[in-house]
Amino acid sequence: MSEPTDHYFSAEPATPEERRSIEVTLEGRRLTLTTARGVYSPDRLDPGTTVLLAGVPDPSPTGDLLDIGCGWGPISISLALRSPGARVWGVDVNRRALDLARANAAAAGADSITFCEPDEVPDDLRFATIWSNPPIHVGKAALHALLERWLPRLSDNGVAYLVVQKHLGSDSLQKWLNAQDWGLVCTRLSSAKAFRILEVRRA
Ligand SMILES: C[S@@+](CC[C@H](N)C(=O)[O-])C[C@H]1O[C@@H](n2cnc3c(N)ncnc32)[C@H](O)[C@@H]1O
């Protein structure tokens, strides 16, 4: 008999929630936030997310900003703290993660974020900034579908930054993105520790 599968990208994780508090520093602020089992990186700020937040230029100060795969919320909260005049969207398929992200944004005083499932984002929105630590473990086809869904929704001057581990295929992902017919170009912004930050903008 096979074990039931439960991933950080399950819609309704089967593991008991077991909420816990962790201390993280986002945008220079020490925050006590809440995480739980069944969501991504529940014990600390993920090292890839740390590399992304330390290495990206400031997001657009206005407009709609997107965090693809928000988890318990660190990237969305950073976007909101850096650009309080913008509207931030944090999307995830994991409802437990979305609940935590809402609580964490409230704890951080970041009130310009909407955390929701992907289908709840209005179709006509275009994004001035996209930041993401994308879910590589969903598999190549699902990852590609996710990127195809969101990256072409960059506004004309919009920029996306994705952090990907080198050994999880950052270079082949960059090649794949540049082979798509979306009018976008992907370059490597930087390489730090075991990660690369990919930059995507209109060609
Ligand atoms: C690598 S984790 C990053 C989480 C969080 N942003 C962080 O930095 O800690 C990727 C997230 O993508 C979510 N995810 C997986 N498939 C998704 C999809 N199709 N649409 C939106 N989010 C998805 C997962 O549930 C997970 O929370």
The ligand as an ORCA input file, in Angstrom:
! r2SCAN-3c Opt
* xyz 0 1
  C       9.545     27.249     -2.930
  S       8.016     27.610     -2.120
  C       8.259     29.334     -1.696
  C       7.353     29.790     -0.586
  C       7.593     31.225     -0.109
  N       7.469     32.164     -1.195
  C       8.947     31.362      0.547
  O       9.784     32.076     -0.025
  O       9.176     30.787      1.610
  C       6.901     27.634     -3.509
  C       5.425     27.816     -3.184
  O       4.691     27.679     -4.420
  C       3.438     27.090     -4.126
  N       2.844     26.549     -5.349
  C       2.964     25.316     -5.884
  N       2.260     25.218     -7.019
  C       1.666     26.415     -7.211
  C       0.797     26.941     -8.207
  N       0.390     26.221     -9.247
  N       0.375     28.216     -8.077
  C       0.771     28.983     -7.035
  N       1.595     28.539     -6.058
  C       2.033     27.274     -6.152
  C       3.756     26.062     -3.047
  O       2.590     25.690     -2.333
  C       4.807     26.809     -2.216
  O       4.206     27.495     -1.139
*
